Amino acid sequence: MGKGKICLLLSSSILLFARVAADRFKPNEGTETGVPQDLHDFNITQIKLRIHRGLDAVSRLIHNVTSLYGVSESVMTDDVVWLSSSRDKKLIGQLLRALVLRTKFVVSIAGMSDTAGHGNLASEAYPNVMKAALGPVFAAAGVDLNVRNMGMGGTPSFPNSLCMADFIGDDTDLLVWDFRLVESDSVRGEPKAELFLRHALLLPRSPSVMYKRRLRVLPSFKGKYADFAGVHALDEMKLYNKLHKTSSAVQSDKFCQSSCDCPGQVHWHAGWKMQRLRGLQMAIFYAKMLEKALREFNSRLTSEGKVVGFVSLTDLIWKRVL
């Protein structure tokens, strides 16, 4: 195939992707303009109530989790590493968009058997623990949280990452990489971690990306993809090492909180307490991100509330929020 035909094919593909992405990224909740009714009518009381309920729910979650493990809030979230120079700006923008438009917020967790929760009940897998803890918090703020457990036994990210939309859904807002047992942190494994990120950025909603381990390749993403994807890493092992000698909430772990004969009860799979720790650590961290977005939302309402009916609503949503 000649260079001209290749360029034409690439150009056509890019235009098709842009058209599909733009179509899928249109707001589709609330009124015919995609604006929720409370914003459409500028019901400041209802909006403030949502913000208040969301902040209150965040506080309750933090209290419950820190009480369970007997540690401070900072201990639970100290181990987050941001590779993006703008740190949490992209993620806060995505959450703010969900708050303003009252759309769903989708978290897709891609991984292997330990992610799927093998050896335990499905409800004890950490993605489902996260959903159970964080879902009511998002609901209090008027956002439907959708957490997808996409873990599959013995399956690396490649080649599924080449078909990312079919793999995890083209409506994903936050994508989690958790292939720590099947993709070694080596020269051979690094291209797969990078390919995962590059194809994530091709999704219509350009999700933020979290890695479940601080892979050696991650620093190389700085200046390339990190800012576009709000790349961060959240490894639970430092937290576990702080707790396993002092907290009964992680000690004497076993498969299934109640007795069960679930398949996959092998030493390389986590018990229910470790699964719970992972899920609750993620829940408290992303609850803190939601808290920031709620406070930003409240700040914008306070400073721009004099604009009757949000005259600059389109600018607020699509240019300033995102």
C-alpha positions in Angstrom: 0.0 0.0 0.0 1.4 3.4 -1.0 2.1 6.3 1.4 -0.8 8.3 0.0 -3.3 5.5 0.6 -2.0 5.0 4.2 -2.3 8.7 4.9 -5.8 8.8 3.5 -6.8 5.8 5.6 -5.3 7.3 8.8 -7.0 10.6 8.1 -10.4 8.9 7.5 -10.0 6.9 10.7 -9.1 10.0 12.8 -12.1 11.9 11.4 -14.4 8.9 12.1 -13.1 8.6 15.6 -13.5 12.3 16.3 -17.1 12.2 15.0 -18.0 9.2 17.1 -16.3 10.6 20.2 -18.0 14.0 19.9 -21.4 12.3 19.5 -20.9 10.0 22.5 -19.6 12.8 24.7 -22.7 14.9 24.4 -24.7 15.4 27.6 -27.7 13.1 27.7 -29.2 13.6 31.2 -31.8 15.9 32.6 -33.6 18.2 30.2 -33.4 18.2 26.4 -30.2 20.4 26.7 -28.5 17.9 28.9 -28.8 20.2 31.9 -30.4 18.8 35.1 -33.7 20.4 36.1 -32.3 22.1 39.3 -29.6 23.9 37.2 -32.0 24.6 34.3 -34.3 26.4 36.8 -31.4 27.6 38.8 -32.8 26.1 42.0 -30.0 27.1 44.2 -31.6 25.6 47.3 -31.7 22.1 45.8 -28.2 22.4 44.4 -26.8 23.5 47.8 -28.7 20.6 49.5 -27.1 18.1 47.1 -23.7 19.6 48.0 -24.4 19.5 51.7 -25.6 15.9 51.6 -22.6 14.8 49.6 -20.1 16.4 52.0 -21.9 14.9 54.9 -21.8 11.4 53.3 -18.0 11.8 52.7 -17.4 12.7 56.3 -19.4 9.6 57.5 -17.5 7.3 55.2 -14.1 8.6 56.4 -15.2 8.3 60.0 -16.4 4.7 59.5 -13.3 3.5 57.7 -10.7 5.2 60.0 -12.6 3.9 63.0 -12.5 0.3 61.6 -8.7 0.4 61.2 -7.9 2.8 64.1 -5.9 5.2 61.9 -6.1 8.7 60.7 -7.5 9.8 57.4 -4.0 10.7 56.2 -2.6 7.2 56.9 -5.3 5.7 54.6 -4.4 8.0 51.7 -0.7 8.8 52.1 0.5 6.2 49.6 -1.1 7.9 46.5 1.5 9.0 43.9 0.6 11.5 41.2 2.5 11.3 38.0 0.5 14.1 36.5 2.1 17.6 37.0 -1.4 18.9 37.6 -2.0 16.1 40.1 -5.8 15.7 40.6 -7.0 18.5 38.4 -8.3 16.2 35.6 -10.1 13.9 38.0 -11.7 16.7 39.9 -12.9 18.2 36.6 -14.5 14.8 35.6 -16.2 14.6 39.0 -17.3 18.2 38.7 -18.9 17.5 35.3 -20.8 14.6 36.8 -22.0 16.8 39.6 -23.1 19.6 37.4 -24.9 17.4 34.8 -26.0 14.7 37.3 -24.6 12.0 35.0 -23.3 8.6 36.0 -19.6 8.2 36.9 -18.1 5.0 35.7 -15.1 3.3 37.3 -13.7 0.3 35.4 -11.2 -1.9 37.2 -9.3 -4.2 34.8 -7.2 -7.0 36.2 -6.6 -10.6 36.9 -8.0 -13.3 39.2 -7.1 -11.5 42.4 -9.0 -8.5 41.1 -12.0 -10.6 40.4 -11.8 -11.8 44.0 -11.2 -15.5 43.3 -11.4 -17.6 46.5 -14.0 -15.2 48.1 -17.6 -14.3 47.5 -18.2 -11.9 44.6 -19.3 -9.2 47.1 -15.9 -9.5 48.9 -13.9 -8.6 45.8 -12.4 -5.2 46.3 -14.1 -3.5 43.4 -17.4 -4.5 44.8 -16.3 -3.4 48.3 -15.4 0.0 46.9 -18.8 0.2 45.2 -20.7 -0.7 48.3 -18.9 1.9 50.4 -18.7 4.7 47.9 -21.9 4.3 46.0 -24.1 5.8 48.7 -21.7 8.8 49.0 -22.0 9.6 45.3 -25.8 9.0 45.4 -26.1 11.6 48.2 -24.4 14.1 45.8 -26.8 13.2 43.0 -24.4 11.0 41.0 -24.8 7.4 40.1 -21.6 5.5 40.7 -21.0 2.5 38.4 -18.0 0.3 39.4 -17.2 -2.5 37.0 -15.1 -5.4 38.1 -13.4 -6.5 34.9 -11.0 -9.0 36.5 -10.4 -12.2 34.6 -8.2 -15.1 35.8 -4.7 -15.4 34.3 -5.4 -12.6 31.8 -2.9 -9.8 31.2 -3.9 -6.4 29.8 -2.5 -7.2 26.4 -4.1 -7.9 23.8 -7.4 -6.8 25.4 -6.1 -3.3 25.7 -6.1 -3.0 21.9 -9.9 -3.2 22.0 -10.3 -1.0 25.1 -13.9 0.1 24.4 -15.1 -3.5 24.1 -13.0 -4.5 27.0 -14.1 -2.1 29.6 -16.7 0.1 28.1 -16.5 3.4 26.1 -18.2 5.4 28.9 -15.4 4.9 31.5 -14.4 7.9 33.5 -11.8 6.3 35.7 -9.8 3.3 34.6 -7.8 1.1 37.0 -4.8 -1.1 35.9 -4.4 -4.1 38.2 -2.4 -6.8 36.4 0.3 -7.0 39.1 0.4 -10.9 39.2 0.4 -11.5 35.4 2.5 -8.6 34.0 5.9 -8.3 35.6 7.4 -4.9 36.2 10.2 -5.6 33.8 11.4 -4.6 30.3 9.0 -7.0 28.8 6.1 -5.8 30.9 6.6 -2.1 30.5 5.3 -1.8 26.9 2.0 -3.4 28.0 1.5 -0.9 30.8 2.2 2.0 28.3 -0.1 0.5 25.6 -2.8 0.2 28.2 -2.6 3.9 28.9 -2.4 5.0 25.3 -5.5 3.1 24.3 -7.3 4.3 27.4 -6.8 7.9 26.1 -8.5 6.9 22.8 -11.8 6.3 24.7 -14.5 8.9 24.1 -14.4 10.2 27.7 -10.5 10.1 28.0 -10.6 8.6 31.5 -8.2 9.2 34.3 -6.0 6.2 34.9 -4.9 4.6 38.1 -2.2 1.9 38.5 -2.4 -0.5 41.4 1.3 -0.6 41.7 4.1 1.9 41.3 5.6 0.4 38.2 9.1 1.4 37.2 7.8 2.6 33.9 5.4 5.1 35.3 7.9 8.0 35.7 8.6 7.8 32.0 4.9 8.8 31.4 5.6 12.3 32.7 5.6 14.8 29.9 4.0 12.3 27.6 0.7 10.9 28.8 0.5 11.6 32.5 -1.2 14.9 32.4 -3.7 13.8 29.7 -4.7 10.8 31.8 -4.3 12.2 35.3 -2.1 9.2 36.0 -1.7 8.2 39.6 -0.8 5.0 41.5 -2.4 3.6 44.7 -0.5 0.7 46.2 -2.1 -0.8 49.3 1.0 -2.7 50.6 2.5 0.1 52.6 -0.8 0.6 54.3 -1.1 -3.1 55.0 2.4 -3.2 56.5 1.5 -0.4 58.8 -1.7 -2.2 60.0 -1.0 -6.0 60.0 0.7 -6.0 63.4 -1.7 -3.8 65.2 -5.2 -4.0 63.6 -7.5 -6.9 64.0 -9.3 -5.6 60.8 -6.4 -7.1 58.8 -5.1 -9.8 61.0 -6.0 -13.5 60.8 -7.2 -13.2 57.2 -8.9 -16.0 55.5 -11.0 -16.7 52.4 -14.6 -15.6 52.8 -15.9 -13.8 55.9 -18.3 -16.7 56.4 -17.4 -20.3 55.5 -17.4 -21.0 51.7 -15.8 -23.3 49.2 -15.3 -20.7 46.5 -12.8 -21.8 43.8 -9.4 -20.1 43.7 -8.4 -20.5 47.4 -4.7 -20.5 46.7 -1.8 -18.6 48.4 -1.4 -16.0 45.7 -5.0 -14.8 46.1 -6.0 -12.4 48.9 -8.4 -13.2 51.7 -11.5 -11.2 52.4 -9.8 -8.8 54.8 -7.2 -7.8 52.3 -9.8 -7.4 49.7 -11.8 -5.1 52.0 -8.7 -3.1 52.8 -8.0 -2.4 49.1 -11.6 -1.5 48.5 -12.0 0.8 51.4 -8.7 2.5 50.8 -9.8 3.3 47.2 -13.3 4.3 48.6 -11.8 6.8 51.0 -9.4 8.3 48.5 -12.0 8.8 45.8 -14.4 10.1 48.4 -11.8 12.8 49.1 -11.6 13.6 45.4 -15.4 13.9 45.4 -15.2 16.2 48.4 -12.9 18.5 46.5 -15.2 18.5 43.5 -18.2 19.3 45.7 -16.4 22.3 47.3 -15.4 23.5 43.9 -19.0 23.2 42.7 -20.1 25.2 45.8 -17.5 27.9 45.2 -18.6 28.3 41.6 -22.2 28.7 42.6 -21.2 31.3 45.2 -19.1 33.4 42.9 -21.3 33.0 39.8 -24.8 32.7 41.3 -25.6 36.3 40.4 -25.7 35.2 36.7 -29.5 34.4 36.5 -30.2 31.0 35.2 -26.5 30.3 34.5 -26.5 32.4 31.3 -22.9 31.2 30.7 -23.8 27.6 31.5 -22.4 26.2 28.3 -19.1 27.9 29.0 -19.2 26.8 32.6 -19.6 23.1 31.8 -17.6 22.6 28.6 -14.7 25.1 29.0 -14.2 25.9 32.6 -15.3 22.7 34.3 -13.5 20.2 32.0 
